[in-house]
Amino acid sequence: MRLALDAARAAPPGEEGAAADVPVGAVVLGSDGAVLGRGRNRCLASGDPTAHAEMVAIRQAAQAVGSWRLDGCTLVVTLEPCAMCAGALRVARISRLVYGAADPRAGAAGSLWDLVQDRRLGPPVEVIGGVLAQPCAALLSEFFAGLR
């Protein structure tokens, strides 16, 4: 989770607008624990509504392994995934989700919906929530307080 927090805090060098993106970070770990992909929200910076941290990390991981199938991998993210990201991790066959802060407004891993464990979508994903939840939530609170 500390790697995901580092990703959330780090604006890519020279990327204008990155500081305005909500600071969510994600990493995809292989079954051996190796980091296969890292991501930070980049929707505003890239003009891409699908550039959530999870999507960026999943894309990098798929490139690293040379396949869209990420069986046995773990997605670690600072905020509970939304429906789009939960769907993507299901499609990518990611085996485990570890998240920090719950998202009662848009969370799709148990808070608002539970797409990651819905058996109608295939084998459920193992979910471990609340890992370093306080620092993950604090990062988001500080960001939004700065906008007010």
FENWO-V265140 format. One record per residue. N is the residue number from 1. PSI is psi as a letter, one per 40 degrees, with the letter a starting at -180 (none if undefined). OMEGA is omega in radians with two decimals (none if undefined). D_LAST is the distance of its C-alpha to the last C-alpha in whole Angstrom. Layout:
# FENWO-V265140
N/PSI/OMEGA/D_LAST, N/PSI/OMEGA/D_LAST
This chain:
# FENWO-V265140
1/d/3.13/28, 2/d/3.07/27, 3/d/3.11/28, 4/d/3.08/25, 5/d/3.09/23, 6/d/3.11/24, 7/d/-3.13/24, 8/d/-3.09/20, 9/d/-2.98/19, 10/h/2.99/22, 11/h/3.13/21, 12/h/-3.11/24, 13/h/3.06/26, 14/e/-3.11/26, 15/h/-3.11/23, 16/h/3.11/21, 17/e/-3.08/18, 18/d/-3.11/18, 19/d/-3.12/15, 20/e/3.12/13, 21/i/3.11/15, 22/h/-3.05/14, 23/g/3.03/16, 24/h/3.13/19, 25/i/-3.13/22, 26/i/2.99/26, 27/i/3.01/29, 28/h/3.13/33, 29/h/3.06/35, 30/i/-3.13/39, 31/d/3.11/41, 32/e/3.13/43, 33/e/3.13/39, 34/i/3.09/39, 35/h/-3.13/35, 36/d/-3.14/36, 37/i/3.09/33, 38/i/3.10/29, 39/i/3.04/26, 40/i/3.08/22, 41/h/-3.11/20, 42/f/-3.09/21, 43/d/-3.13/20, 44/d/-3.10/18, 45/d/-3.08/20, 46/e/-3.05/24, 47/f/-3.08/23, 48/h/-3.11/24, 49/e/3.12/23, 50/e/-3.07/25, 51/f/3.01/24, 52/i/-3.10/23, 53/d/-3.12/23, 54/d/-3.11/26, 55/d/3.12/28, 56/d/-3.13/28, 57/d/3.13/29, 58/d/3.11/32, 59/d/3.12/33, 60/d/-3.13/34, 61/d/3.13/36, 62/d/3.08/38, 63/d/-3.10/38, 64/d/-3.11/39, 65/e/3.12/42, 66/f/-3.13/43, 67/i/3.07/42, 68/e/-3.14/40, 69/h/-3.10/41, 70/f/3.10/39, 71/h/3.09/42, 72/e/-3.13/41, 73/i/3.11/38, 74/h/3.02/35, 75/h/3.10/31, 76/h/-3.06/29, 77/i/-3.06/25, 78/d/-3.14/22, 79/h/3.10/21, 80/h/-3.08/23, 81/i/3.03/24, 82/i/-3.12/24, 83/d/3.14/27, 84/d/-3.09/27, 85/d/3.08/27, 86/d/3.09/29, 87/d/-3.14/32, 88/d/-3.14/32, 89/d/3.05/33, 90/d/-3.13/35, 91/d/-3.14/37, 92/e/3.13/37, 93/f/3.08/39, 94/h/-3.01/37, 95/d/-3.02/38, 96/i/3.05/35, 97/h/3.04/32, 98/h/3.12/30, 99/i/-3.12/26, 100/c/-3.07/24, 101/h/3.03/21, 102/i/3.13/22, 103/g/-3.08/20, 104/e/-3.13/21, 105/d/-3.06/19, 106/e/-3.07/21, 107/h/-3.11/23, 108/f/3.08/27, 109/f/3.07/29, 110/d/-3.09/29, 111/d/-3.14/26, 112/d/3.05/26, 113/i/3.06/29, 114/g/-3.12/31, 115/d/-3.06/32, 116/e/3.13/33, 117/e/3.12/36, 118/h/-3.07/37, 119/e/3.08/41, 120/e/-3.12/41, 121/e/-3.11/40, 122/a/-3.13/42, 123/h/-3.12/42, 124/i/3.09/39, 125/h/3.01/37, 126/h/-3.10/37, 127/h/3.03/33, 128/h/-3.10/32, 129/i/3.06/28, 130/e/3.14/26, 131/h/-3.05/28, 132/f/-3.08/25, 133/d/-3.08/23, 134/d/3.12/21, 135/d/3.10/20, 136/d/3.13/19, 137/d/-3.13/17, 138/d/3.11/15, 139/d/3.12/15, 140/d/3.13/13, 141/d/3.13/11, 142/d/3.13/10, 143/d/-3.10/9, 144/d/3.07/7, 145/d/3.11/5, 146/d/3.12/6, 147/e/-3.08/4, 148/none/none/0
